Amino acid sequence: MISPRFKLGTEEAANLLDGLVSVGISQIHKAKIPKGVYPILSGVQSGRVRYERYDPDEHWQSWRELYQQIQERGKARGDCEDLSAAIVAELTVNGIEARTYTYNSAPGLYHVVVWTRRWGLLDPSRAAGMED
């Protein structure tokens, strides 16, 4: 397993999210997830996928990592970039235009959400239990 570490600025990190989404799309196809099935999104909606405040190692989980947690333990945990990138991948595979959107939520703190043409901004972290 490759586990690179980066020191990136905000704009660079936002671009790296596009790569994480692309990896998720590839993993969804490889897993042969049928159209209309959204394991991470439905996991957030059902409470099986929960928000976990940032991890100290800042490991960005791929769609497959979240999916495997659900398969093995019946539940998964991830932070904002993990959840948003995985859900953007699921929406994209299903023909729904979506992308990650990063914004400064407090001084020195950035938050990642999902933008869709259909529904506007969605915050999977808040839906998965992130406190106000």
C-alpha positions in Angstrom: 0.0 0.0 0.0 1.3 3.5 -0.9 0.9 6.1 1.8 2.4 9.4 0.6 2.7 12.5 2.7 2.3 16.0 1.3 2.7 19.5 2.5 0.2 21.4 0.4 -1.5 24.7 0.3 -5.3 25.0 0.3 -5.6 25.2 -3.5 -3.3 22.3 -4.0 -5.2 20.2 -1.5 -8.5 21.1 -3.2 -6.9 19.8 -6.5 -5.8 16.6 -4.8 -9.4 16.0 -3.8 -10.1 15.6 -7.5 -7.6 12.8 -7.6 -9.3 11.1 -4.6 -12.6 11.3 -6.4 -11.1 9.7 -9.5 -9.7 6.9 -7.4 -13.2 6.4 -5.8 -14.8 6.3 -9.3 -12.3 3.6 -10.4 -12.9 1.6 -7.1 -16.7 1.7 -7.6 -16.4 0.4 -11.1 -13.9 -2.3 -9.9 -16.3 -3.4 -7.1 -19.1 -3.7 -9.7 -21.5 -1.6 -7.6 -24.8 -1.4 -9.6 -26.2 1.9 -10.8 -28.5 3.4 -8.3 -26.6 2.0 -5.3 -24.8 4.5 -3.1 -23.1 2.6 -0.2 -21.5 5.6 1.4 -24.3 8.1 0.9 -26.9 5.6 2.1 -24.6 4.8 5.0 -24.6 8.5 6.0 -28.4 8.6 5.7 -28.9 5.5 7.8 -26.3 6.3 10.5 -23.9 3.5 9.5 -21.3 6.1 8.3 -20.4 8.6 10.9 -18.3 11.8 10.9 -15.0 11.5 12.8 -13.2 14.7 13.5 -9.9 15.0 11.7 -7.4 12.3 12.3 -3.9 13.4 13.5 -2.2 11.7 10.6 -4.6 13.3 8.1 -5.0 10.0 6.2 -7.4 10.6 3.3 -9.5 7.5 3.0 -10.6 6.3 -0.4 -14.1 5.1 -1.3 -12.9 1.5 -0.9 -11.6 2.0 2.6 -14.9 3.4 3.7 -16.8 0.7 1.9 -14.7 -2.1 3.4 -15.4 -0.7 6.9 -19.1 -1.0 6.2 -18.7 -4.6 4.8 -16.5 -5.7 7.7 -17.9 -3.9 10.7 -21.3 -2.7 9.5 -20.3 0.9 10.0 -17.6 3.4 8.9 -16.0 6.6 10.1 -14.5 9.4 8.1 -13.8 13.1 8.1 -15.0 15.8 5.7 -12.7 15.1 2.8 -13.2 11.3 3.1 -17.0 11.5 3.1 -17.3 14.2 0.5 -14.9 12.6 -2.0 -16.6 9.2 -1.7 -20.0 10.7 -2.2 -19.0 12.8 -5.2 -17.6 9.5 -6.7 -20.9 7.7 -6.1 -22.9 10.5 -7.6 -20.7 10.9 -10.6 -20.8 7.2 -11.4 -24.6 7.5 -11.3 -24.6 10.4 -13.8 -25.2 13.2 -11.3 -22.9 16.2 -11.8 -21.0 16.7 -8.5 -17.7 17.9 -7.2 -16.0 18.6 -3.9 -16.1 22.2 -2.7 -13.6 23.4 -0.1 -14.1 26.6 2.0 -12.5 28.3 4.9 -14.9 27.7 7.9 -12.7 29.4 10.5 -9.2 30.9 10.6 -6.8 28.1 9.6 -9.7 25.6 9.3 -11.0 24.3 6.0 -14.1 22.2 5.4 -15.0 20.0 2.4 -18.6 19.6 1.2 -20.3 18.3 -2.0 -21.6 20.6 -4.7 -24.2 19.3 -7.1 -26.0 21.0 -9.9 -29.2 19.3 -8.8 -29.2 20.0 -5.1 -26.6 22.7 -4.5 -24.3 22.2 -1.5 -24.6 19.1 0.6 -22.6 18.6 3.8 -22.2 14.8 4.4 -20.1 15.5 7.6 -23.0 17.4 9.2 -25.5 14.7 8.1 -23.1 12.1 9.6 -23.0 13.7 13.0 -20.5 16.6 12.9 -21.3 19.0 15.6 -22.2 22.7 14.9 
